[in-house]
Amino acid sequence: MIGSTAATALVAASHGTSSPAGQAAIAALVRAVARRRPDLNVVESFVDVQQPDVPTVLAGLQEKAAVVPLLLSAGYHVHVDLARAAGQAPGTAVSGALGPDGRLVRVLARRLQQAGLRRGDRVVLACAGSTDERAVADCGRMALKLGKFLGRPVSAGYISAARPALKDAVAAERARRRGLRARGARVVVATYLLAPGYFASLAAGCGADVVARPLLVPDEEPPAEMVDLVLDRFGRA
């Protein structure tokens, strides 16, 4: 908890990426949050790759802050890196990760619709992956939530660290499709990544028939669900 005085600074902490498209998409989300809540000091920060990092941002603030991880699952960065940074800035709280959450399910479903999802297509949820079992469990719950929303099974595949690897998950769904003799059915990947970047490029090359875009893309306004979610996490910190 952040104490008796409410935080007036929202520190949005993303992983960081060297992809200009990914940087633009995430920065647009942070700006959208700031527009929605002009009473807050909304500051962008990064866990890796980009600057400023979270400890630097927290050290420069004069008000109480809550750190909102712009991360889809609660792994090492949330439980260790951000917790440590908050511990060095007394009165600072860290919220939960963005996922799993039904609002992310709705955005994923919309991306699949935009990609042309058809009845009978086999769906794989492409997740970043983690050595933290809690983060992997979060992804499994997201696959179940998406499957319930779509009314069809959704399996999870991981780009790094966890199993099954995304390519293996795609291959398994292709084999099931053949076993079911599903004429015209394809293997479609829902990209459960925040924005374009290196992992998104690996997802695009996983061998699926169709790969949907990530949650955030640089050529459109951030989904309202994502803005709502960030502010909800801030409010709960």
Number of C-alpha atoms within 10 A of each C-alpha: 12 15 11 7 9 14 21 15 21 24 27 24 26 26 16 20 20 12 13 11 17 22 19 16 22 24 18 19 24 23 16 19 24 18 13 12 13 9 10 16 15 20 21 22 27 23 22 15 12 14 13 16 19 23 19 13 17 24 11 8 14 9 14 19 28 26 29 29 27 29 19 23 26 24 20 16 20 23 14 12 15 23 17 14 22 20 14 13 15 13 18 24 24 26 22 22 23 21 20 21 16 15 18 22 24 17 19 22 20 17 20 23 12 11 16 13 23 13 11 14 22 24 28 29 30 33 29 26 23 21 12 16 14 14 24 23 15 18 28 19 16 26 26 18 20 26 19 13 14 16 9 15 16 23 24 26 27 24 20 16 13 18 15 17 20 29 20 15 24 27 16 16 22 21 13 13 19 12 9 10 10 13 10 10 18 20 23 27 32 28 25 28 21 23 23 25 19 13 18 24 10 16 29 18 13 21 18 22 16 19 26 25 24 22 23 24 21 18 10 9 12 21 17 13 14 21 19 15 20 22 17 14 18 23 14 13 18
